[in-house]
Amino acid sequence: MKFRWWAAPLFALCIAMVPSMQDRFAGVEIEAIELTDNISMLIGAGGNIAVHHGEDGLFMIDDQFEPLAEKIQAALQQFGDDLPTYLLNTHHHGDHTGGNPEFGPKASVIAHASVRQRLVDNGMVRAGLPEITYEDSVTLHFNGDTVQIRHFPHAHTDGDSVAIFENSQVAHLGDLFFSGRFPFIDLDSGGSVASYIDAIEELVDTLPEDVQIIPGHGPLSNLDDLRDYFEMLTETSDLVQERIDAGKSLSEMTREGLPEKFAEWGTGFINEERWIQILHRSATD
C-alpha cells in the first residue's frame, strides 16, 4: 500500500488529539454543597448530582461523565460510602448517565422506561443499564424520606424524571431546569417546547414555597428562580410564535434577536440564536 503525503500530518494530528481528549476532565473538581443534614448537591462537569445519605446508604441522582467516576466516588466518601445503593438517571444524555458503567454494578439504577431503551440503542454496556424502570411515577422510601419520582413526557426528552424529597423540601429537576440560562430541548429525542413549558408551569404551581431546587445545570435555586425561568420560556416562545404568525422567516427572527432583557440568558450552552432555532423548529415541526 502506498503512503500518501498527507497521511503523516493527519496521523500526527490524531495522535495529538488523544491526550487532549483524555485531559478534558483532568482539572475538574467535584464540589459538594450541603442542602440539608443528609442531602447534598455535587457540582463538577455535566449535570448536577444529588446525594441523599443515611443509615440505608446513598441515593444518587445522575452521575455526569464516565471519566469523572473516580472523582465522584472520592467525593461520596464524605457521606459514608463511595458507591450508591440506588442511582436515578433523570434522562439518557451522557453528561447525566456517563458514570453508569462504573456505578451500575453495585447500584440499582432507576430511570423512565424510555431512558433504558435509548441507552440500549446508544450502546450502553449491560452493567450501566437501568434495572428498575417505570412509566408514570415511582416512590422510593429511603433514609427516612419519601422520594417521589415523576415522569414529565416529551419535555427536555421523552424520558425526563423529576425527584421530589417530600420530607426535606428538596427537588432535583434534571434538565427540565437550566437555571438562569436558555435550555437545550432535545427535539430529536422526543422533546417539545410546549410540553416543557407545561411541565415547568406545573412544578411552579405544586412545589412548596421554601423548596431548594437542584437544576440539571446552573446554581442551586429556589422557586422564584423557577418562576423567572417560566416567564422567560413563555415570553420568548410567544414572541417567536408571533413572528411565525406574521410570516417571518427563521433568518429574519435570528437577525431581530430577542429583547435586551434576555441577553444574560444566552450566556450558557445555548445562545440566543440557538434558542430561537429551537423555538422555531418546535413550533413548526
PyMOL commands that set and color helices and strands:
alter all, ss='L'
color gray80, all
select helices_A, chain A and resi 7-25+66-79+94-97+100-103+113-121+126-128+174-176+187-189+193-206+223-245+250-256+260-267+272-284
alter helices_A, ss='H'
color red, helices_A
select strands_A, chain A and resi 31-34+39-43+49-54+57-61+86-88+108-112+132-134+137-142+145-152+160-165+170-172+212-214
alter strands_A, ss='S'
color yellow, strands_A
deselect
rebuild
show_as cartoon
